[in-house]
Amino acid sequence: MTDFTLDDLAALVADRAQAPVDQSYTAKLLSGGPAKPAKKLGEEAVEAAIAAVQGDRAGLVSEAADVLYHLVVLLRAGGVGLDEVMQELARRTAQSGLAEKAARRHT
């Protein structure tokens, strides 16, 4: 198991976002506003889903890493901190998934 966390990934993305566009893929993605990382996130999510359906474990691991990276980049582009997402997950896990989904339908 690794000690690398989503917080580490968010910090790395924040650091690389400050680099020149010609030296950082992260900065290049962010230079296009949220549309570029959103498109990449969608592409990577589809690739992860395909790998899962095909039973390609190594492919799923690789594509899932891409999904997480592009999600963190998109969060940065949208001005949303990873801590906000984690707080929302914590709030949602205070009850069962079915109860939480039912409650969302009524709000």
C-alpha positions in Angstrom: 0.0 0.0 0.0 1.2 3.5 -0.7 1.2 6.6 1.5 0.2 8.8 -1.5 -3.2 10.3 -0.9 -5.8 12.4 -2.8 -4.6 15.4 -0.7 -1.1 14.7 -2.1 -2.5 14.6 -5.6 -4.4 17.9 -5.0 -1.2 19.5 -3.7 0.7 18.3 -6.8 -1.9 19.6 -9.1 -1.9 23.0 -7.3 1.9 23.1 -7.7 1.9 22.1 -11.3 -0.9 24.5 -12.1 1.6 27.4 -11.4 4.1 26.1 -14.0 4.4 27.5 -17.5 1.9 25.9 -19.9 4.7 24.6 -22.1 6.2 22.7 -19.2 3.2 21.3 -17.4 0.3 19.2 -18.7 -1.7 20.3 -15.7 -1.2 24.0 -16.5 -2.1 23.3 -20.1 -5.3 21.6 -19.1 -6.2 24.5 -16.8 -5.4 27.2 -19.3 -8.5 26.2 -21.3 -10.8 26.8 -18.3 -13.0 24.0 -17.1 -14.0 22.7 -20.5 -10.6 21.0 -21.2 -10.3 19.0 -18.0 -14.0 18.2 -18.1 -13.6 16.7 -21.5 -10.6 14.7 -20.4 -12.4 13.5 -17.3 -15.3 12.2 -19.4 -12.9 10.4 -21.8 -11.0 8.8 -18.9 -14.2 7.8 -17.1 -15.4 6.0 -20.3 -12.1 4.2 -20.6 -12.2 3.1 -17.0 -15.7 1.8 -17.5 -14.7 -0.1 -20.6 -11.7 -1.6 -18.8 -14.0 -2.7 -15.9 -16.5 -4.3 -18.2 -13.7 -6.1 -20.1 -12.2 -7.5 -16.9 -9.0 -5.6 -17.6 -7.7 -5.2 -14.1 -4.5 -3.4 -15.0 -6.3 -1.2 -17.4 -8.9 -0.3 -14.8 -6.1 0.6 -12.3 -4.5 2.8 -14.9 -7.7 4.5 -16.1 -8.9 5.0 -12.5 -5.7 6.9 -11.8 -6.4 9.0 -14.8 -10.0 9.6 -13.7 -8.8 10.8 -10.2 -6.1 13.0 -11.6 -8.5 14.7 -14.1 -11.2 15.0 -11.5 -8.8 16.9 -9.2 -7.7 19.1 -12.1 -11.4 19.8 -12.9 -12.1 20.6 -9.2 -9.3 23.2 -9.3 -10.6 24.6 -12.6 -14.0 25.0 -10.9 -12.7 26.5 -7.7 -13.7 23.6 -5.6 -11.4 22.2 -3.0 -11.0 18.5 -2.4 -11.9 19.1 1.2 -15.3 20.3 0.1 -15.9 17.1 -1.8 -14.7 15.0 1.2 -17.0 16.9 3.5 -19.9 16.2 1.2 -19.0 12.5 1.1 -18.8 12.5 4.9 -22.2 14.1 5.1 -23.7 11.5 2.7 -22.2 8.5 4.5 -23.9 9.5 7.7 -26.9 7.5 6.4 -27.4 4.6 4.0 -27.0 5.3 0.3 -30.7 4.5 -0.4 -31.9 6.9 2.3 -29.5 9.6 1.2 -30.7 9.3 -2.5 -34.4 9.4 -1.4 -33.7 12.5 0.6 -32.1 14.2 -2.4 -35.2 13.6 -4.5 -37.3 15.7 -2.1 -35.0 18.7 -2.1 
